[in-house]
Amino acid sequence: MNSADDAKQRQTIPIIPEPSGASDEAMVSLYAASKKIYPRAVQGFFAYWRWICVVLTQLVFYGLPWLEWGTRQAVLFDLASRRFYIFGLVLYPQDFIYLTGLLVISALALFLFTAVAGRLWCGYACPQTVYSEIFLWIERKVEGDRSARMRLDDANFSMEKLVKKCYKHIIWISLSIWTGFTFVGYFTPIRDLVMEFFLTQMSSWELFWVFFYAFATYGNAGFMREQVCKYMCPYARFQSAMFDNDTLIVTYDAERGEPRGARAKGADTSILNLGACVDCSLCVQVCPTGIDIRQGLQYECIGCGACADVCNTVMDKLGYARGLVRYTTQNAMDNKWTPKDMWQRLMRPRVQIYTMILATVTIGLLVSLSLRTPFKVDVVRDRSTLSRITESGTLENVYRLQIMNAAEAVQTYHLSVKGLPNLNITTETEVVVDPAQARWVVLRADVPYGSVPSGSHKIMFEIQALGSDAFAVEKSVFIVPR
């Protein structure tokens, strides 16, 4: 049912005449009750690639926490120590700009892919789609395909029904818990998490997030499925702003397919005055959101191509040409373009601009990461200690330096200061910091008393990583009292 039919149904309110002398009120529902969707199994080109995406995404998600990089987990977001480990990178909160860059790249990639080929992300790689496919595959293996599942749900209570339903939900819950466990394994070393689980020593927060994520997976993929795509996901609402007439979308060729109707195999459609569509409704039965693609593009369509696969199967059986339902553009349909014309138009100015901006931001992020200094320094003037005259007759200021070693090896740093004549550091000038650790050091700097006028003077601390070219400069001030 498309949006126009929904609106028509909501506006049509039956008028119930009130019997003479009666004062009872009748409750009339403005919305039809939602019906459970039973997607039919389908095979074909797009189904094949959809399952490749399912396998690849889950290999990455479930396998990545178990990879090791040296003596640690390869990908670990350690919130307690405020460090993100991504293979050879160690990122600190000060590196938040890289997360911002990654989000910008993701948004631009979404705009680009949507402008070119519609909802590719939704149809093939979105976690909601991926886990719905997995849960639906489990359901088919336990309960059977579409007709068998419908008969089972409509049947009266029996031991067979109880066993199948329990078996299905046990597998669903087990997979959901393992998914939640893996999710938490990105924030707590997963091998430690396994030991804590068997020793019943998991913290309350770890337990909460394991079961919270498991509950979300179980509910969204097992029960809500198309409801998430249709009503909860905001992408379905603003996707039209990124579509135009040259965007690849799943389209029904109405000119070729209409008028639709059943016929015998090998029947002459010109005599029967029928189009290529046999009105088998298989395109509706395989749709994960339950729409009829023959009614045109609808916001519920996630672009998975299941309807194209099943329609091609029907066309093959009838001996008709494939492509009654296919990926194409509105301009290609209206202007009878060849595939070559259609693909040439895909690289239109809008797509080129998206591509250039995406490439620029991506290259900039990669260059910034490659030139990134493998340590961070924060300088804080010690406000609890005022400028003072030392026993040797110098004026001293006290500072606190935090040196964060982003390398995974012990590093020694040399400290120096510039900005005033005869300005010296009177504490240690070489600091050793352990791998991927931070260290606070107290630093004292002084000048001969009376050599600098009163006021606030800008100075610079220079920190050099010995044995490498890594170098950092941090600004501060030297206070001379009146």
Contacts in CASP RR format, 6 or more apart in sequence:
PFRMAT RR
TARGET T0000
AUTHOR 0000-0000-0000
METHOD contacts of the structure
MODEL  1
MNSADDAKQRQTIPIIPEPSGASDEAMVSLYAASKKIYPRAVQGFFAYWR
WICVVLTQLVFYGLPWLEWGTRQAVLFDLASRRFYIFGLVLYPQDFIYLT
GLLVISALALFLFTAVAGRLWCGYACPQTVYSEIFLWIERKVEGDRSARM
RLDDANFSMEKLVKKCYKHIIWISLSIWTGFTFVGYFTPIRDLVMEFFLT
QMSSWELFWVFFYAFATYGNAGFMREQVCKYMCPYARFQSAMFDNDTLIV
TYDAERGEPRGARAKGADTSILNLGACVDCSLCVQVCPTGIDIRQGLQYE
CIGCGACADVCNTVMDKLGYARGLVRYTTQNAMDNKWTPKDMWQRLMRPR
VQIYTMILATVTIGLLVSLSLRTPFKVDVVRDRSTLSRITESGTLENVYR
LQIMNAAEAVQTYHLSVKGLPNLNITTETEVVVDPAQARWVVLRADVPYG
SVPSGSHKIMFEIQALGSDAFAVEKSVFIVPR
1 9 0 8 1.000
1 291 0 8 1.000
1 292 0 8 1.000
2 291 0 8 1.000
2 292 0 8 1.000
2 295 0 8 1.000
2 296 0 8 1.000
2 298 0 8 1.000
3 298 0 8 1.000
3 299 0 8 1.000
5 295 0 8 1.000
9 32 0 8 1.000
10 30 0 8 1.000
10 31 0 8 1.000
13 28 0 8 1.000
13 30 0 8 1.000
14 28 0 8 1.000
16 26 0 8 1.000
16 28 0 8 1.000
18 24 0 8 1.000
34 227 0 8 1.000
36 153 0 8 1.000
37 225 0 8 1.000
37 226 0 8 1.000
37 287 0 8 1.000
37 288 0 8 1.000
37 289 0 8 1.000
37 290 0 8 1.000
38 146 0 8 1.000
38 149 0 8 1.000
38 150 0 8 1.000
38 285 0 8 1.000
39 136 0 8 1.000
39 146 0 8 1.000
39 285 0 8 1.000
39 286 0 8 1.000
39 287 0 8 1.000
39 288 0 8 1.000
39 290 0 8 1.000
39 306 0 8 1.000
40 145 0 8 1.000
40 146 0 8 1.000
40 282 0 8 1.000
40 285 0 8 1.000
40 286 0 8 1.000
40 310 0 8 1.000
41 140 0 8 1.000
41 145 0 8 1.000
41 146 0 8 1.000
41 286 0 8 1.000
42 286 0 8 1.000
42 306 0 8 1.000
42 309 0 8 1.000
42 310 0 8 1.000
42 313 0 8 1.000
43 309 0 8 1.000
43 313 0 8 1.000
44 309 0 8 1.000
44 312 0 8 1.000
44 313 0 8 1.000
45 309 0 8 1.000
45 312 0 8 1.000
46 304 0 8 1.000
46 305 0 8 1.000
46 306 0 8 1.000
46 308 0 8 1.000
46 309 0 8 1.000
47 305 0 8 1.000
47 306 0 8 1.000
47 309 0 8 1.000
49 124 0 8 1.000
50 123 0 8 1.000
50 124 0 8 1.000
50 133 0 8 1.000
50 304 0 8 1.000
51 133 0 8 1.000
53 124 0 8 1.000
53 125 0 8 1.000
53 130 0 8 1.000
54 130 0 8 1.000
54 133 0 8 1.000
54 134 0 8 1.000
57 125 0 8 1.000
57 127 0 8 1.000
57 130 0 8 1.000
58 130 0 8 1.000
58 134 0 8 1.000
61 182 0 8 1.000
62 178 0 8 1.000
62 182 0 8 1.000
63 182 0 8 1.000
64 74 0 8 1.000
64 75 0 8 1.000
64 186 0 8 1.000
65 73 0 8 1.000
65 75 0 8 1.000
65 76 0 8 1.000
65 182 0 8 1.000
65 185 0 8 1.000
65 186 0 8 1.000
65 190 0 8 1.000
66 190 0 8 1.000
67 73 0 8 1.000
67 74 0 8 1.000
67 75 0 8 1.000
68 74 0 8 1.000
69 85 0 8 1.000
69 87 0 8 1.000
69 88 0 8 1.000
70 408 0 8 1.000
72 85 0 8 1.000
72 189 0 8 1.000
73 85 0 8 1.000
73 189 0 8 1.000
73 190 0 8 1.000
73 191 0 8 1.000
74 85 0 8 1.000
74 86 0 8 1.000
74 87 0 8 1.000
75 85 0 8 1.000
75 86 0 8 1.000
75 87 0 8 1.000
75 186 0 8 1.000
76 84 0 8 1.000
76 85 0 8 1.000
76 186 0 8 1.000
76 187 0 8 1.000
76 189 0 8 1.000
77 84 0 8 1.000
77 85 0 8 1.000
77 186 0 8 1.000
77 187 0 8 1.000
78 84 0 8 1.000
78 85 0 8 1.000
78 187 0 8 1.000
79 187 0 8 1.000
82 92 0 8 1.000
82 93 0 8 1.000
83 90 0 8 1.000
83 91 0 8 1.000
83 92 0 8 1.000
83 436 0 8 1.000
84 90 0 8 1.000
84 91 0 8 1.000
84 92 0 8 1.000
84 95 0 8 1.000
85 91 0 8 1.000
85 436 0 8 1.000
88 408 0 8 1.000
89 369 0 8 1.000
89 406 0 8 1.000
90 406 0 8 1.000
90 407 0 8 1.000
90 408 0 8 1.000
90 436 0 8 1.000
91 98 0 8 1.000
91 406 0 8 1.000
92 376 0 8 1.000
92 404 0 8 1.000
92 406 0 8 1.000
92 438 0 8 1.000
94 376 0 8 1.000
94 404 0 8 1.000
95 372 0 8 1.000
98 365 0 8 1.000
98 368 0 8 1.000
98 369 0 8 1.000
101 361 0 8 1.000
101 365 0 8 1.000
102 365 0 8 1.000
104 361 0 8 1.000
105 358 0 8 1.000
105 361 0 8 1.000
105 362 0 8 1.000
105 365 0 8 1.000
108 354 0 8 1.000
108 357 0 8 1.000
108 358 0 8 1.000
108 361 0 8 1.000
109 358 0 8 1.000
110 121 0 8 1.000
111 242 0 8 1.000
111 354 0 8 1.000
112 351 0 8 1.000
112 354 0 8 1.000
112 355 0 8 1.000
112 358 0 8 1.000
113 120 0 8 1.000
113 121 0 8 1.000
114 120 0 8 1.000
114 121 0 8 1.000
114 239 0 8 1.000
114 242 0 8 1.000
114 243 0 8 1.000
114 247 0 8 1.000
115 242 0 8 1.000
115 243 0 8 1.000
115 244 0 8 1.000
115 247 0 8 1.000
115 350 0 8 1.000
115 351 0 8 1.000
115 354 0 8 1.000
116 247 0 8 1.000
116 248 0 8 1.000
116 346 0 8 1.000
116 351 0 8 1.000
117 247 0 8 1.000
117 248 0 8 1.000
117 327 0 8 1.000
118 239 0 8 1.000
118 242 0 8 1.000
118 243 0 8 1.000
118 247 0 8 1.000
118 248 0 8 1.000
118 249 0 8 1.000
118 303 0 8 1.000
119 235 0 8 1.000
119 239 0 8 1.000
119 301 0 8 1.000
119 302 0 8 1.000
119 303 0 8 1.000
120 303 0 8 1.000
121 235 0 8 1.000
122 129 0 8 1.000
122 229 0 8 1.000
122 233 0 8 1.000
122 235 0 8 1.000
122 236 0 8 1.000
122 302 0 8 1.000
122 303 0 8 1.000
122 304 0 8 1.000
123 129 0 8 1.000
123 302 0 8 1.000
123 303 0 8 1.000
123 304 0 8 1.000
123 305 0 8 1.000
124 304 0 8 1.000
126 302 0 8 1.000
128 220 0 8 1.000
128 221 0 8 1.000
128 225 0 8 1.000
128 228 0 8 1.000
128 229 0 8 1.000
128 233 0 8 1.000
129 229 0 8 1.000
129 288 0 8 1.000
129 302 0 8 1.000
129 304 0 8 1.000
131 179 0 8 1.000
131 217 0 8 1.000
131 220 0 8 1.000
131 221 0 8 1.000
132 220 0 8 1.000
132 221 0 8 1.000
132 222 0 8 1.000
132 225 0 8 1.000
132 288 0 8 1.000
134 175 0 8 1.000
134 221 0 8 1.000
135 172 0 8 1.000
135 175 0 8 1.000
135 221 0 8 1.000
135 222 0 8 1.000
135 225 0 8 1.000
136 225 0 8 1.000
136 288 0 8 1.000
138 168 0 8 1.000
138 171 0 8 1.000
138 172 0 8 1.000
138 175 0 8 1.000
139 149 0 8 1.000
139 168 0 8 1.000
140 149 0 8 1.000
142 164 0 8 1.000
142 167 0 8 1.000
142 168 0 8 1.000
142 171 0 8 1.000
143 149 0 8 1.000
143 152 0 8 1.000
143 164 0 8 1.000
143 168 0 8 1.000
146 285 0 8 1.000
152 161 0 8 1.000
152 164 0 8 1.000
155 161 0 8 1.000
172 218 0 8 1.000
172 221 0 8 1.000
172 222 0 8 1.000
173 214 0 8 1.000
173 218 0 8 1.000
175 217 0 8 1.000
176 214 0 8 1.000
176 215 0 8 1.000
176 217 0 8 1.000
176 218 0 8 1.000
176 221 0 8 1.000
177 210 0 8 1.000
177 211 0 8 1.000
177 214 0 8 1.000
179 213 0 8 1.000
179 214 0 8 1.000
179 217 0 8 1.000
180 209 0 8 1.000
180 210 0 8 1.000
180 211 0 8 1.000
180 213 0 8 1.000
180 214 0 8 1.000
180 217 0 8 1.000
181 193 0 8 1.000
181 197 0 8 1.000
181 210 0 8 1.000
181 214 0 8 1.000
182 190 0 8 1.000
183 209 0 8 1.000
183 210 0 8 1.000
183 213 0 8 1.000
184 193 0 8 1.000
184 206 0 8 1.000
184 209 0 8 1.000
184 210 0 8 1.000
184 213 0 8 1.000
185 193 0 8 1.000
187 209 0 8 1.000
188 206 0 8 1.000
193 202 0 8 1.000
193 206 0 8 1.000
195 201 0 8 1.000
196 202 0 8 1.000
196 203 0 8 1.000
196 206 0 8 1.000
202 210 0 8 1.000
220 228 0 8 1.000
224 232 0 8 1.000
225 288 0 8 1.000
226 288 0 8 1.000
226 289 0 8 1.000
226 290 0 8 1.000
226 300 0 8 1.000
229 236 0 8 1.000
229 288 0 8 1.000
229 289 0 8 1.000
229 300 0 8 1.000
229 302 0 8 1.000
230 236 0 8 1.000
230 289 0 8 1.000
230 299 0 8 1.000
230 300 0 8 1.000
236 299 0 8 1.000
236 300 0 8 1.000
237 299 0 8 1.000
239 299 0 8 1.000
240 299 0 8 1.000
243 249 0 8 1.000
244 350 0 8 1.000
245 329 0 8 1.000
245 330 0 8 1.000
245 331 0 8 1.000
245 334 0 8 1.000
246 329 0 8 1.000
246 330 0 8 1.000
246 331 0 8 1.000
246 345 0 8 1.000
246 346 0 8 1.000
246 348 0 8 1.000
247 329 0 8 1.000
247 330 0 8 1.000
248 327 0 8 1.000
248 328 0 8 1.000
248 329 0 8 1.000
248 346 0 8 1.000
249 297 0 8 1.000
249 301 0 8 1.000
249 303 0 8 1.000
249 327 0 8 1.000
249 328 0 8 1.000
249 329 0 8 1.000
249 330 0 8 1.000
250 293 0 8 1.000
250 297 0 8 1.000
250 301 0 8 1.000
250 303 0 8 1.000
250 305 0 8 1.000
250 307 0 8 1.000
250 308 0 8 1.000
250 325 0 8 1.000
250 326 0 8 1.000
250 327 0 8 1.000
251 293 0 8 1.000
251 296 0 8 1.000
251 297 0 8 1.000
251 325 0 8 1.000
251 326 0 8 1.000
251 327 0 8 1.000
251 328 0 8 1.000
251 329 0 8 1.000
251 330 0 8 1.000
251 333 0 8 1.000
252 283 0 8 1.000
252 293 0 8 1.000
252 294 0 8 1.000
252 296 0 8 1.000
252 324 0 8 1.000
252 325 0 8 1.000
253 276 0 8 1.000
253 323 0 8 1.000
253 324 0 8 1.000
253 325 0 8 1.000
253 326 0 8 1.000
253 333 0 8 1.000
254 294 0 8 1.000
255 333 0 8 1.000
256 275 0 8 1.000
256 276 0 8 1.000
256 324 0 8 1.000
257 275 0 8 1.000
257 276 0 8 1.000
257 277 0 8 1.000
257 324 0 8 1.000
258 275 0 8 1.000
258 277 0 8 1.000
259 273 0 8 1.000
259 274 0 8 1.000
259 275 0 8 1.000
260 274 0 8 1.000
260 275 0 8 1.000
260 277 0 8 1.000
260 278 0 8 1.000
260 279 0 8 1.000
260 294 0 8 1.000
261 274 0 8 1.000
261 275 0 8 1.000
261 277 0 8 1.000
261 278 0 8 1.000
261 279 0 8 1.000
262 278 0 8 1.000
262 279 0 8 1.000
262 280 0 8 1.000
263 269 0 8 1.000
263 272 0 8 1.000
263 274 0 8 1.000
263 278 0 8 1.000
265 317 0 8 1.000
265 318 0 8 1.000
266 318 0 8 1.000
266 319 0 8 1.000
269 275 0 8 1.000
269 276 0 8 1.000
276 315 0 8 1.000
276 320 0 8 1.000
276 321 0 8 1.000
276 324 0 8 1.000
277 294 0 8 1.000
277 324 0 8 1.000
278 314 0 8 1.000
278 318 0 8 1.000
280 314 0 8 1.000
281 292 0 8 1.000
282 310 0 8 1.000
282 311 0 8 1.000
282 313 0 8 1.000
282 314 0 8 1.000
283 292 0 8 1.000
283 293 0 8 1.000
283 294 0 8 1.000
283 307 0 8 1.000
283 310 0 8 1.000
283 311 0 8 1.000
283 325 0 8 1.000
284 290 0 8 1.000
284 291 0 8 1.000
284 292 0 8 1.000
284 293 0 8 1.000
284 307 0 8 1.000
285 310 0 8 1.000
286 306 0 8 1.000
286 307 0 8 1.000
286 309 0 8 1.000
286 310 0 8 1.000
287 293 0 8 1.000
287 306 0 8 1.000
287 307 0 8 1.000
288 302 0 8 1.000
288 304 0 8 1.000
288 306 0 8 1.000
289 300 0 8 1.000
289 301 0 8 1.000
289 302 0 8 1.000
290 300 0 8 1.000
291 298 0 8 1.000
291 300 0 8 1.000
291 301 0 8 1.000
293 301 0 8 1.000
293 307 0 8 1.000
293 325 0 8 1.000
305 327 0 8 1.000
307 325 0 8 1.000
308 323 0 8 1.000
308 325 0 8 1.000
308 326 0 8 1.000
308 327 0 8 1.000
311 323 0 8 1.000
311 324 0 8 1.000
311 325 0 8 1.000
312 322 0 8 1.000
312 323 0 8 1.000
312 324 0 8 1.000
312 325 0 8 1.000
315 321 0 8 1.000
315 322 0 8 1.000
315 323 0 8 1.000
315 324 0 8 1.000
316 322 0 8 1.000
328 342 0 8 1.000
329 337 0 8 1.000
329 342 0 8 1.000
329 345 0 8 1.000
329 346 0 8 1.000
331 337 0 8 1.000
331 342 0 8 1.000
331 345 0 8 1.000
332 341 0 8 1.000
332 342 0 8 1.000
332 345 0 8 1.000
335 341 0 8 1.000
337 345 0 8 1.000
372 406 0 8 1.000
373 406 0 8 1.000
373 470 0 8 1.000
373 471 0 8 1.000
373 472 0 8 1.000
374 405 0 8 1.000
374 406 0 8 1.000
374 407 0 8 1.000
374 411 0 8 1.000
374 465 0 8 1.000
374 468 0 8 1.000
374 470 0 8 1.000
375 403 0 8 1.000
375 404 0 8 1.000
375 405 0 8 1.000
375 406 0 8 1.000
375 407 0 8 1.000
375 411 0 8 1.000
375 413 0 8 1.000
375 433 0 8 1.000
375 463 0 8 1.000
375 465 0 8 1.000
375 470 0 8 1.000
375 472 0 8 1.000
376 402 0 8 1.000
376 403 0 8 1.000
376 404 0 8 1.000
376 406 0 8 1.000
376 472 0 8 1.000
377 401 0 8 1.000
377 402 0 8 1.000
377 403 0 8 1.000
377 404 0 8 1.000
377 461 0 8 1.000
377 463 0 8 1.000
377 472 0 8 1.000
377 474 0 8 1.000
378 401 0 8 1.000
378 402 0 8 1.000
378 404 0 8 1.000
378 474 0 8 1.000
379 399 0 8 1.000
379 400 0 8 1.000
379 401 0 8 1.000
379 461 0 8 1.000
379 474 0 8 1.000
379 475 0 8 1.000
379 476 0 8 1.000
380 399 0 8 1.000
380 400 0 8 1.000
380 401 0 8 1.000
380 402 0 8 1.000
381 397 0 8 1.000
381 398 0 8 1.000
381 399 0 8 1.000
381 400 0 8 1.000
381 476 0 8 1.000
381 477 0 8 1.000
381 479 0 8 1.000
382 398 0 8 1.000
382 399 0 8 1.000
382 400 0 8 1.000
382 442 0 8 1.000
385 398 0 8 1.000
386 479 0 8 1.000
386 481 0 8 1.000
387 395 0 8 1.000
387 396 0 8 1.000
387 397 0 8 1.000
387 479 0 8 1.000
387 480 0 8 1.000
387 481 0 8 1.000
388 395 0 8 1.000
388 396 0 8 1.000
389 395 0 8 1.000
389 396 0 8 1.000
389 449 0 8 1.000
390 396 0 8 1.000
390 446 0 8 1.000
393 448 0 8 1.000
393 449 0 8 1.000
394 446 0 8 1.000
394 447 0 8 1.000
394 448 0 8 1.000
394 449 0 8 1.000
395 446 0 8 1.000
395 447 0 8 1.000
395 448 0 8 1.000
395 449 0 8 1.000
395 450 0 8 1.000
395 452 0 8 1.000
395 480 0 8 1.000
396 426 0 8 1.000
396 444 0 8 1.000
396 445 0 8 1.000
396 446 0 8 1.000
397 444 0 8 1.000
397 445 0 8 1.000
397 446 0 8 1.000
397 478 0 8 1.000
397 479 0 8 1.000
398 442 0 8 1.000
398 443 0 8 1.000
398 444 0 8 1.000
399 442 0 8 1.000
399 443 0 8 1.000
399 444 0 8 1.000
399 445 0 8 1.000
399 461 0 8 1.000
399 476 0 8 1.000
400 440 0 8 1.000
400 441 0 8 1.000
400 442 0 8 1.000
400 443 0 8 1.000
401 415 0 8 1.000
401 431 0 8 1.000
401 440 0 8 1.000
401 441 0 8 1.000
401 443 0 8 1.000
401 461 0 8 1.000
401 463 0 8 1.000
401 474 0 8 1.000
402 438 0 8 1.000
402 439 0 8 1.000
402 440 0 8 1.000
403 413 0 8 1.000
403 431 0 8 1.000
403 433 0 8 1.000
403 438 0 8 1.000
403 439 0 8 1.000
403 441 0 8 1.000
403 463 0 8 1.000
404 433 0 8 1.000
404 437 0 8 1.000
404 438 0 8 1.000
405 411 0 8 1.000
405 433 0 8 1.000
405 434 0 8 1.000
405 435 0 8 1.000
405 436 0 8 1.000
405 437 0 8 1.000
405 438 0 8 1.000
405 439 0 8 1.000
406 436 0 8 1.000
407 435 0 8 1.000
407 436 0 8 1.000
408 435 0 8 1.000
408 436 0 8 1.000
409 435 0 8 1.000
410 432 0 8 1.000
410 433 0 8 1.000
410 434 0 8 1.000
410 435 0 8 1.000
411 432 0 8 1.000
411 433 0 8 1.000
411 435 0 8 1.000
411 465 0 8 1.000
411 466 0 8 1.000
412 430 0 8 1.000
412 431 0 8 1.000
412 432 0 8 1.000
412 433 0 8 1.000
412 465 0 8 1.000
412 466 0 8 1.000
413 430 0 8 1.000
413 431 0 8 1.000
413 432 0 8 1.000
413 433 0 8 1.000
413 463 0 8 1.000
413 464 0 8 1.000
413 465 0 8 1.000
413 466 0 8 1.000
414 429 0 8 1.000
414 430 0 8 1.000
414 463 0 8 1.000
414 464 0 8 1.000
414 466 0 8 1.000
415 425 0 8 1.000
415 428 0 8 1.000
415 429 0 8 1.000
415 430 0 8 1.000
415 431 0 8 1.000
415 443 0 8 1.000
415 461 0 8 1.000
415 462 0 8 1.000
415 463 0 8 1.000
416 425 0 8 1.000
416 429 0 8 1.000
416 461 0 8 1.000
416 462 0 8 1.000
416 464 0 8 1.000
417 423 0 8 1.000
417 424 0 8 1.000
417 425 0 8 1.000
417 445 0 8 1.000
417 459 0 8 1.000
417 460 0 8 1.000
417 461 0 8 1.000
417 462 0 8 1.000
418 459 0 8 1.000
418 460 0 8 1.000
418 462 0 8 1.000
419 457 0 8 1.000
419 458 0 8 1.000
419 459 0 8 1.000
419 460 0 8 1.000
420 447 0 8 1.000
420 452 0 8 1.000
420 457 0 8 1.000
420 459 0 8 1.000
420 478 0 8 1.000
421 447 0 8 1.000
421 451 0 8 1.000
421 452 0 8 1.000
422 447 0 8 1.000
422 448 0 8 1.000
422 451 0 8 1.000
423 445 0 8 1.000
423 446 0 8 1.000
423 447 0 8 1.000
423 459 0 8 1.000
423 478 0 8 1.000
424 445 0 8 1.000
424 446 0 8 1.000
424 447 0 8 1.000
425 443 0 8 1.000
425 444 0 8 1.000
425 445 0 8 1.000
426 444 0 8 1.000
426 445 0 8 1.000
426 446 0 8 1.000
427 441 0 8 1.000
427 442 0 8 1.000
427 443 0 8 1.000
427 444 0 8 1.000
428 441 0 8 1.000
430 466 0 8 1.000
431 439 0 8 1.000
431 441 0 8 1.000
433 439 0 8 1.000
443 461 0 8 1.000
445 459 0 8 1.000
445 478 0 8 1.000
447 478 0 8 1.000
452 478 0 8 1.000
452 480 0 8 1.000
453 480 0 8 1.000
454 480 0 8 1.000
454 481 0 8 1.000
454 482 0 8 1.000
455 479 0 8 1.000
455 480 0 8 1.000
455 481 0 8 1.000
455 482 0 8 1.000
456 477 0 8 1.000
456 478 0 8 1.000
456 479 0 8 1.000
456 480 0 8 1.000
457 477 0 8 1.000
457 478 0 8 1.000
457 479 0 8 1.000
457 480 0 8 1.000
458 475 0 8 1.000
458 476 0 8 1.000
458 477 0 8 1.000
458 478 0 8 1.000
459 475 0 8 1.000
459 476 0 8 1.000
459 477 0 8 1.000
459 478 0 8 1.000
460 473 0 8 1.000
460 474 0 8 1.000
460 475 0 8 1.000
460 476 0 8 1.000
461 473 0 8 1.000
461 474 0 8 1.000
461 475 0 8 1.000
461 476 0 8 1.000
462 471 0 8 1.000
462 472 0 8 1.000
462 473 0 8 1.000
463 471 0 8 1.000
463 472 0 8 1.000
463 473 0 8 1.000
463 474 0 8 1.000
464 470 0 8 1.000
464 471 0 8 1.000
465 471 0 8 1.000
END
